[in-house]
Amino acid sequence: MAGEQEERRAAQREKERREQTEQQLTERRERNEAARRERVERALAVQREQEEATERQAQRERAEKLGYLAPFVMGA
């Protein structure tokens, strides 16, 4: 009788240990996924900023060219 109770307690402890391990793994996966999403979002934000900076530079260059041509067009 005492042996059976001890086996049941040992089985219960093992079950609880497995559940705790599974919960820890799930939490770790969720943290890793959240960190991955954050890295991707930051990378996309940096890429957008670079694209916008490139577009602003192109607009400045066009404006400079048009500014150069304006006196010729106005005088024509």
N, C-alpha and C positions, 0 to 999 in steps of 0.2 A: 504494500500500500504506500509506504513512504517513498519507495523507489519510483512508483508511478507518478506520484506528485512531483518529485524532483525532476523527472523526465519532462512532465508537462511544463514546469516552471522554466526548465532549460530551453524547451521548444519555444515557449512564449518569449523568453529573452532573445533568442535567435531571431524570431519573427520581428520583434521590435527593432533589433539591430539592423536587419535587412531593410525595414521600412525607413529607418532613419537614414541609412546610407542612400537609399533611392531618393529620399527627399533632398538630401544634400546634393546629389548629382543633378537633380532637376533644378534646384536653385542655382547651381554653378552654370548649367547650360543657359538658364535664363539670363544670368549676369553676363555671360560671354556673348549671347545674342544681342543684348542691349548695348554692350560695348562695341560690337561689330557694327550695329546700326548707327551708333553715334559717330564712329570713324567714317563710315560711308557718307553720312550727312555732312560731316566737316569737309571731306574731300570734294563733295559736290559743291559746297559753298565756295571753297577755294577756286574750283574750276569756273564757277559762275563769275566770281570776282575777276579772274584773269580774262575771261571772255569779254566782260564789260569794259575792262581797262583797254583791251585791244580795240574794241569798237570805239571807245572815246578817242583813242589815239588816231584811229582812221578818220574820225569826224574832224578832229583838229587839223589833220593834214589836208583834208578836202577844203576846210574853211580857209586855210592858209593859201592854197592854190587859187581858190575863188577870190580871196582878198587881193592877190597879186594881179589877177586878170581884171578886176573891177575897174581900175582907172582906164584900161584900154577900151573896155566895152562902153564906159561912160563917155569917153572922148570920141567914139566912133560916129 
